[in-house]
Amino acid sequence: MQDYEKLGAFYLGRPVDAASGQTLAEPLLYDAKDLTTHAVILGMTGSGKTGLGVGLIEEAAIDGVPVIAIDPKGDLGNLLLAFPDLRPADFEPWIDPAAAQRKGRTVAEHAAATAAQWREGLAGWDQQPDRIARYVAAADRVIYTPGSRAGTPLAVLRSFAAPTAAVAADPDALRQRVQGAVSGLCTLLDVDADPLRSRDHILLASLLDHAWRDGRDLGLADLIRGIQAPPFEQVGVFDLESFYPQRERLGLAMALNNLLASPSFGVWAEGQPLDIDGLLHAPDGRPRVSVLSIAHLGDTERMFFVTTVLNELVAWMRAQPGTGSLRAILYIDEVFGYAPPSANPPAKEPLLTLLKQARAFGLGVVLASQNPVDLDYKALANAGTWFLGRMQTERDRDRVLAGLDTVAASGGARFDRAWMERALAGLPGRRFLLNNVHEDAPVLFDTRWALSYLSGPLTRQQIQRLTAARPAAPAGAAQLATRAVAQALPTGKKATAAASAATERPPAPAGVVERFLAVSTPAPAEARLMYRPMVWGEACLRYADARAGVDAWQTAHLIAPVPAASASPWEEAREVPEQLLTDAPAAAAAVWAAVPAVLGADKTRVRWGKMLAAHLYRERPLKLWSCQQPRAIAEVGEEEGRFRARLGDLSRESRDLAAEKLRASYAPKLARVQEKIRRSEQRIELERGQVADKKLATAVSVGATVLGALFGRKLTSAGNVSRAGSAARSAGRIAKEKADVERARADLAAAQAQLADLDAEFRQKLAALQAASTEHLALDEVVIRPRKADLSVENLGLIWTPWWVGADGVAVAAFTGEDEGS
């Protein structure tokens, strides 16, 4: 492990001596926690911003910190081009043939040269290929392409889902969420997005506010219907018709309908839901680097998407517990247009909200820009770390210096404008001035070699290739649930009941509740819809365990084939999610199987109800994950991956706290030893000086004795004898002083050895903390059975399950799309 691999420290490069311009040997380490006060990276094209940003994200991934990176230029997809083996074949698919041609090489030759260049570059910065392997293993890396199928699509329309209870209970947060969602949508529709003057904006905001206060989700179709027939009759003090007549509202409804009907817009509604937890962590709980590539979008689409993401982040942030550690990073590779100083685009308010409030929740925001004038001064003032590269104009440098002066003044720090101005003048590429409010002084540094291959902006075809190489995503919980339901239903080699099915729905037995499973898959060619009856049971269960801190109520819906009267239906039952249940059949024409007579027997249903309660008590315990270190238990409904992600946050917080305590406990010990070393060094210098003085005095005395003898005096005269005795005594004192020097040197060596031992002990304990924080967390399972006294069967009746029946008579579940014969 290299010296720069330390807890919560990002290896960004090496310091540069400001006087000589020489790069120094020691690594420049940036404290990850400092990012909670946010950062800006400023520099013109060619300054090395992308390399610094990629390095920052790589370090975060290695340290287990997830990243959402908004990529307007297409460069950050390079984060997926990490090749631990550094083979030429790894680089070859990503080589630009034009670049190879300019070098006079074939693509294969250029790939070999690039692989060698990367190996040498990494070695020059004390990085071995195994560090690339650590980076690859540490985090899941995904390219998302909203509005496109080139990468992983994102279902952006989830943004109209009702906000969390924490947001709904906060009037300011709810207002901001409504305003942001509507402003982004108005921008996409190219209508006036002014929240105070635009009738379109006010009407749409009123519809969202009305639904969200009731906890209801809204889709575009719901908004269209709401525009035509709003659920309120007054807007402000005006009645609805005076404020916005119905015939004029039709234009807004048509614009939304055109958007919904557009084939190109269909991609916006498919793919992984825009869920911040899903962007930050993989299903297995690993941190995720989510590159949100928007280079293919137009300006209005970009604004809509970025506004939506920022609003989702604000809502996610407010649902998190506070922390002093870095929990996640939002990185925007080019912030131009999203928070300008002289305008208020829809993305500006949520971005400023994050900059002002995200620190308390462990979310660090990093904004990169070519020009400092692209950012509102409020955004710059909220950044505690500034990475400053080569500036394009003197105006840009003046803007930066003014901003740094403001930041220093607000924090009570000293600001040396003259030194800063000299340091910023003539910076070469890949060299930055780091000004961190958490450090005593700014520092110049050169950025390290990136672990990822920086090939430049990725093309659509390259993104497709990267996405195709990813393993298929695991099915979501709802998909798994409906798949399990289908596996429990009668297997249909041939839907023989179809021949005798009726075109009219048979009446349910008297007193029997009817429900329907929703049709959720498109009809195959030449298929007709058929409904089959099954038994449906609804029960309420309570799980309580004081030691686990659990007291939760749950509702279970089970469906099962209709058995004989004496048999229990629940042995073959499967649970279905409540969202699949409806109160009406699909609008499509359908045929209906007959209702078994056994469903009409009251005694049978009572017996089945008792059997259901016994079955649920036996077969439906609540299973929660738990962990001993860090000590935690999963919340009800929290999946293993999400629990592991939360444990990662807890582990990182615990690690940071333990590291701070360790540093605090060793600081006085190290200070005492360093003071002992300083005193020993001073003593050596003092003793050396005394030895030199004694040598001079002895030399003078001996010289006088010799001269007296040479000039005819008797060697045994009283003066010579006295001087000779004095010289002898001086020689003895020299020996004593030399011994003192040796003792001082021994004391110095002992103090230095003590310092080395303390440092080794400190590093060993830090390494133990690192091992404890990065090892695979062992999980146990806590099983809580429902309380019998609180277990009640609420409903037991008939449920109609939909099937597509093809011309060959084979039935396919209309709610899973799976052939029951498969």
Number of C-alpha atoms within 10 A of each C-alpha: 8 9 9 17 16 17 18 25 18 23 22 23 27 21 24 21 13 14 7 7 11 12 16 14 11 12 19 22 17 18 16 20 20 22 23 27 25 27 25 24 27 26 25 19 16 13 22 21 28 22 20 23 23 22 23 20 24 27 22 26 25 22 25 25 27 29 28 22 23 24 23 20 16 21 21 29 29 22 23 20 19 20 21 18 14 19 15 18 14 17 22 18 14 19 17 14 16 12 13 17 12 9 11 11 15 15 20 17 15 22 23 19 16 19 22 15 13 21 18 15 17 19 13 12 16 14 20 18 17 12 16 22 16 14 21 22 13 22 26 21 24 21 25 26 24 28 26 22 18 21 24 23 22 23 19 22 16 20 20 21 15 19 22 15 13 14 21 20 12 12 10 11 19 21 14 19 27 21 26 27 25 29 29 25 24 22 21 20 18 12 16 14 24 19 17 8 10 13 17 21 21 19 21 24 21 20 21 27 20 15 17 20 14 11 15 14 15 19 14 15 13 13 19 21 13 19 22 16 12 18 13 12 11 13 15 8 7 11 13 16 14 10 14 15 11 15 10 11 18 14 12 18 19 13 15 21 16 13 16 17 11 11 10 11 14 14 18 21 18 19 18 18 16 19 17 17 15 17 23 26 25 22 21 15 22 22 28 25 29 27 27 28 26 23 19 18 16 11 14 15 20 23 23 24 24 23 27 28 24 25 28 21 22 22 23 18 21 18 14 13 9 14 16 16 26 28 27 25 23 22 24 24 24 21 21 18 16 23 23 18 15 10 11 14 19 29 25 22 19 25 21 17 16 23 24 17 16 21 24 19 22 25 27 27 25 25 23 22 20 23 23 26 17 17 22 18 17 14 22 23 17 19 25 21 24 24 21 25 28 26 23 14 10 10 13 19 21 14 15 23 19 14 19 24 17 16 20 19 12 10 11 10 15 11 17 14 13 9 11 18 13 11 18 20 13 10 18 14 17 20 26 30 23 20 21 21 20 14 13 10 13 17 20 24 25 23 24 23 23 25 29 23 19 21 15 16 15 19 16 16 11 16 23 16 14 16 19 13 9 11 7 8 9 10 11 10 11 14 14 14 17 19 19 16 22 23 18 17 18 14 17 18 15 15 19 12 15 20 10 11 18 16 12 11 15 13 10 18 18 10 9 17 13 19 20 22 22 19 24 14 15 11 17 13 9 10 17 18 22 26 25 21 25 24 23 27 24 20 19 18 25 20 19 17 14 7 6 16 10 17 11 13 14 13 15 17 18 22 27 24 19 21 16 12 16 10 13 20 20 24 13 16 23 21 19 22 16 14 9 14 17 16 11 12 18 16 7 9 11 19 23 22 20 17 19 14 11 16 24 17 13 14 12 16 19 13 14 21 23 13 17 24 21 15 15 21 16 11 12 16 16 19 14 22 20 22 18 11 15 18 10 16 21 22 15 16 11 13 17 17 16 22 23 26 23 17 23 22 21 20 19 24 19 17 21 21 14 14 18 12 12 15 14 11 12 15 11 11 13 18 12 13 19 16 13 18 20 14 15 23 16 14 19 20 14 14 20 17 14 18 21 14 13 19 17 12 17 22 14 13 19 18 14 17 19 15 13 15 14 11 8 8 14 13 16 11 11 10 15 21 14 14 19 21 14 16 22 15 12 20 17 14 17 20 14 13 19 17 14 18 22 15 16 21 16 13 19 21 14 16 20 17 13 16 20 14 12 16 14 12 13 17 13 12 14 19 15 12 18 20 11 15 24 16 8 9 16 12 17 12 13 15 14 17 18 24 14 14 8 12 20 17 19 12 16 23 22 25 24 25 24 27 28 28 24 18 11 11 17 20 28 29 27 25 22 22 18 15 18 20 13 9
